[in-house]
Amino acid sequence: MTDQEVRDMIVAALHKTANVFNDPTILTRLNSLDDDPSLEDMGLDSLDLAEWALALEDGTGLVVNPAELAGATNLSDVEQIIAAKLNAQGR
């Protein structure tokens, strides 16, 4: 799976759970591999992270613990978490 495919999967799951898409600046940053918005910039709280983890599980079939997302600082950290899980499954 390419970096862009992982990013798209993560952003799609985020789209189902959080209101970050109401901010056009964040939306532009989310869609660019050249940008790495922080979870703080996105205004995500613990409920958002729990819902995001569930949406990621639904979209990927992976087990994603909200604590893993809470340990992330920015979007690239989340990408690394998901990519490592996909690689562990041989995808």
Steps between C-alpha positions, in 0.01 A plus 500: 500500500636842407543790740220683318264203539572484872444876530174476306378217724583695815339819373187310391466354850560842653235647273243264652577608854629854544410851398847592375360521150311813600836679497616549139861549608510163675319332210769617258774382735340157547499430129866586445775247569734798522321630809484342843232662715514431870209337677489815712462715186208279403335561839445132572388402849495156662152423368610591147800267536280212621258550211790533255649172626164326445466647151854384418412151622186497286688623193805278532408196706789587731481524878577862589518599864401863565803522732722443196346803333524701821873434499532652153611859463411556136343334200824335389516320835154356436608403148797312646279317750255388230773417247680283758177314575431447130857380441470259794201347322685486170289766332 
